[in-house]
Amino acid sequence: MLYPTDYADARERFRELASRADFSLESYAHPTKKGPGGETLACDVARFGPMDAKRVILISSGAHGVEGFCGSGCQAELLASDLMEGLPRDTAIVLVHAVNPYGFAWLRRTNEDNIDLNRNCVDHSLEYPNPGYDEIHDWLVPKDWDGKARAEADASIEAYIAKRGLRAFQIAMSGGQYNHPDGLFYGGKAAAWSNTTWRTLLRKHCAGAEQVYGIDIHTGLGPRAVGEAICVTNETEHLKAKALFGEEVTWTGGGEAVSAQVGGSLLHAAHDELGAGKLTMIALEYGTYSIPETLEALRAETWLVARGGPQSEQASKIKQALKDAFFIDEHDWKQAVTARFFDLFRKLKGSLS
Ligand SMILES: [Zn+2]
């Protein structure tokens, strides 16, 4: 199967398969950062179809860095398949590879500044939302990852959940926070490079179309290998998404989706850029492990960068655990992930013709 071993491998494979499939390629190289092997970090865009196409299918990967192992694999499998044959003439395909190349290459869910891009696309001139993260930050990212400090932190989290409920804890933790640059789900203080790059490439590739249909690929939430199609905006888009991708599309606003409702995601940015009514886009969220398991990996890696440092003895173990939490490198998982992605692509294609 065409799932990558690391970012450099992913990028090379994506570009090669795209060229072979007659896609045109362009790259948005990161202005300051390089990969672990000194390689260029870039968001690559492959396009097939006329620049003035009335309809655009947009498929993006790697917004959450390390989740790009899955998204890049799906894009590679699509490029190597015959699924794109028979698309209507007025329809172009735009594949955006590694929206957050730094996180992909360095095994982070966040970007080079620990920013969660799906919390970064807010209006930074307005007051930031604060669903209660300040209170739990020190517990989520304790002084030490082992021993007394960690045990005390975990006990505090348990007590918080016992008193206020798991849902309140999840909202406080993952709703997006703007006060702790070394914490979890940090939204940043200004638009990140990936955010502005995303907006630039959308203006170039999608703004001229009448309709844009999108899938943004993620991992880490939901049952193992299940790919939940989620609408993250409003009821109108949810209805359109169901008509295109199937009745099973969930909506964060309806409370039935595997992910909580957050503002400031890249999908919200896409709506800002393309204007109301043009875009119908889902987040495709593939399950890996349980929430406690994924959260453990996420906290550990955040602790490593904030407090432990890359030279600490736990570093390689913690990095590997993060990758494993967001990408199950087993044949049956990858097979199910590809099949689900193909299934959604076929439904979309069927809706367009
Ligand atoms: Zn994600």
Residues whose N, C-alpha, C, O or C-beta is under 5 A from the ligand:
A	BS01	ZN	H64 E67 H218 T219
